[in-house]
Amino acid sequence: MIEQLVQLDHQLFFAINKGLSNPVFDFLMPILRNKYTWIPLYLAIIFFATKWYKMKGLYLVIFLAITVSIADFGSASILKSAFKRVRPCNNIELKEQVISRVPCGSGLSFPSTHATDHFAIALFLITIFRKRWKYTLATGLIWAASIAIAQVYVGVHFPIDITAGALLGSFIGFGIAKLYQKYFALSTQS
């Protein structure tokens, strides 16, 4: 059963890494998964949360920072060291077949910390704002999923890595958002 799951994971990996290969994705995917690409978005979230919601917005930013910290630490420091799964681009059996579009690095693969962190952010914001802004759910999920899939496309993660990261991040983001809502319900007046 585990062997079949790993085999399916490898097949899906190559379907994305090689099968979707094209010049547009070759340009776009490394940008999507680059941590510096999203700094303007993070700054905008901080600016607008504190401008529109004052103190509740400041607490929102603090809770969002806590969300990312828990997601990142749980993924990068606890789970990766427990599972010790090698990245596809470092996997001795596969690396000659992998198209590496970014430097591979020496880190471990399972779960994807990019996926964990971005799904945590997305689910936190979706949970807080989905009733207020119509497109929050679709926008948040597409944003986080595109970053996660980019990790596979560039050759640094397997599909199971991003799936596990997405689930973990979603759970953390939703849970911390519910905790935030318990104490700081946002209104358009605050």
For each residue, the residues with C-beta under 8 A, 3 or more apart:
1: 4 5
2: 5 6
3: 6 7
4: 1 7 8
5: 1 2 8 9 160
6: 2 3 9 10
7: 3 4 10 11
8: 4 5 11 12
9: 5 6 12 13 158 159 160
10: 6 7 13 14 94 158
11: 7 8 14 15
12: 8 9 15 16 152 158 159
13: 9 10 16 17 88 152 158 159
14: 10 11 17 18 19 97
15: 11 12 18 19 20
16: 12 13 19 20 149 152 153 159
17: 13 14 20 21 88 98 99 152 153 154 155
18: 14 15 21 97 99
19: 14 15 16
20: 15 16 17 25 153
21: 17 18 25 26 99
22: 25 26
23: 26 27
24: 27 28
25: 20 21 22 28 29 153
26: 21 22 23 29 30 101
27: 23 24 30 31
28: 24 25 31 32 150
29: 25 26 32 33 101 149 150 153 154
30: 26 27 33 34 101 102 150 154
31: 27 28 34 37
32: 28 29 37 146 147 150
33: 29 30 37 102 114 147 150 151 154
34: 30 31 37
35: 38 39 114
36: 39
37: 31 32 33 34
38: 35 41 42
39: 35 36 42 43
40: 43 44
41: 38 44 45
42: 38 39 45 46
43: 39 40 46 47
44: 40 41 47 48
45: 41 42 48 49 61 64 125
46: 42 43 49 50 61
47: 43 44 50 51
48: 44 45 51 52 57
49: 45 46 52 53 57 58 60 61
50: 46 47 53 54 57 58 61
51: 47 48 57
52: 48 49 57
53: 49 50 56 57 58 60 186 190
54: 50 57 58 190
55: 58 59 190
56: 53 59 60 184 186 190
57: 48 49 50 51 52 53 54 60 61 190
58: 49 50 53 54 55 61 62
59: 55 56 62 63 180 183 184
60: 49 53 56 57 63 64 128 180 184 186
61: 45 46 49 50 57 58 64 65
62: 58 59 65 66
63: 59 60 66 67 124 176 177 179 180 184
64: 45 60 61 67 68 121 124 125 176
65: 61 62 68 69
66: 62 63 69 70 176
67: 63 64 70 71 120 121 124 172 173 176 177
68: 64 65 71 72 117 120 121
69: 65 66 72 73
70: 66 67 73 74 120 172 176
71: 67 68 74 75 113 116 117 119 120 168 169 172 173
72: 68 69 75 76 113 116 117
73: 69 70 76 77 78
74: 70 71 77 78 79 116 168 172
75: 71 72 78 79 80 111 112 113 116 117 165 168 169
76: 72 73 79 80 107 113
77: 73 74 80 81
78: 73 74 75 81 82
79: 74 75 76 82 83 110 111 164 168
80: 75 76 77 83 84 85 107 108 109 110 111 113
81: 77 78 84 108
82: 78 79
83: 79 80 108 110 111
84: 80 81 108
85: 80 108 109 110 158 161
86: 90 91 92 108 109
87: 90 91 104 105 107 108 109 155 156 157
88: 13 17 91 94 95 98 109 155 156 157 158
89: 95 98 100 104 155 156
90: 86 87 95 104 106
91: 86 87 88 94 95 98
92: 86 95
93:
94: 10 88 91 97 98
95: 88 89 90 91 92 98 100
96:
97: 14 18 94
98: 17 88 89 91 94 95 155
99: 17 18 21 155
100: 89 95 103 104 154 155 156
101: 26 29 30 153 154 155
102: 30 33 154 155 156
103: 100
104: 87 89 90 100 155 156
105: 87 156
106: 90
107: 76 80 87
108: 80 81 83 84 85 86 87
109: 80 85 86 87 88 112 156 157 158 161
110: 79 80 83 85 158 160 161 164
111: 75 79 80 83 115 116 161 162 164 165 168
112: 75 109 115 116 148 151 157 161 162 164 165
113: 71 72 75 76 80 116 117 165
114: 33 35 117 118 147 148 151 157 162 165
115: 111 112 118 119 144 147 148 151 157 161 162 163 164 165 166 169
116: 71 72 74 75 111 112 113 119 120 165 166 168 169 172
117: 68 71 72 75 113 114 120 121 169
118: 114 115 121 122 143 144 147 148 169
119: 71 115 116 122 123 144 148 165 166 167 168 169 170 173
120: 67 68 70 71 116 117 123 124 168 169 170 172 173 176
121: 64 67 68 117 118 124 125 144 169 173
122: 118 119 125 126 140 141 143 144 169 170 173
123: 119 120 126 127 140 169 170 171 172 173 174 177
124: 63 64 67 120 121 127 128 173 174 176 177 180
125: 45 64 121 122 128 129 136 140 173 177
126: 122 123 129 130 136 137 140 141 173 177
127: 123 124 130 173 174 177 178 181
128: 60 124 125 177 180 181 186
129: 125 126 132 133 136
130: 126 127 133 136 137
131:
132: 129 136 186 188
133: 129 130 136
134:
135: 138 139
136: 125 126 129 130 132 133 139 140
137: 126 130 140 141
138: 135 141 142
139: 135 136 142 143
140: 122 123 125 126 136 137 143 144
141: 122 126 137 138 144 145
142: 138 139 145 146
143: 118 122 139 140 146 147
144: 115 118 119 121 122 140 141 147 148 166 169
145: 141 142 148 149 166
146: 32 142 143 149 150
147: 32 33 114 115 118 143 144 150 151
148: 112 114 115 118 119 144 145 151 152 162 165 166
149: 16 29 145 146 152 153 162
150: 28 29 30 32 33 146 147 153 154
151: 33 112 114 115 147 148 154 156 157 161 162
152: 12 13 16 17 148 149 155 156 157 158 159 162
153: 16 17 20 25 29 101 149 150
154: 17 29 30 33 100 101 102 150 151
155: 17 87 88 89 98 99 100 101 102 104 152
156: 87 88 89 100 102 104 105 109 151 152
157: 87 88 109 112 114 115 151 152 161 162
158: 9 10 12 13 85 88 109 110 152 161 162
159: 9 12 13 16 152 162 163
160: 5 9 110 163 164
161: 85 109 110 111 112 115 151 157 158 164 165
162: 111 112 114 115 148 149 151 152 157 158 159 165 166
163: 115 159 160 166 167
164: 79 110 111 112 115 160 161 167 168
165: 75 111 112 113 114 115 116 119 148 161 162 168 169
166: 115 116 119 144 145 148 162 163 169 170
167: 119 163 164 170 171
168: 71 74 75 79 111 116 119 120 164 165 171 172
169: 71 75 115 116 117 118 119 120 121 122 123 144 165 166 172 173
170: 119 120 122 123 166 167 173 174
171: 123 167 168 174 175
172: 67 70 71 74 116 120 123 168 169 175 176
173: 67 71 119 120 121 122 123 124 125 126 127 169 170 176 177
174: 123 124 127 170 171 177 178
175: 171 172 178 179
176: 63 64 66 67 70 120 124 172 173 179 180
177: 63 67 123 124 125 126 127 128 173 174 180 181
178: 127 174 175 181 182
179: 63 175 176 182 183
180: 59 60 63 124 128 176 177 183 184
181: 127 128 177 178 184 185
182: 178 179
183: 59 179 180
184: 56 59 60 63 180 181
185: 181
186: 53 56 60 128 132 190
187: 190
188: 132
189:
190: 53 54 55 56 57 186 187
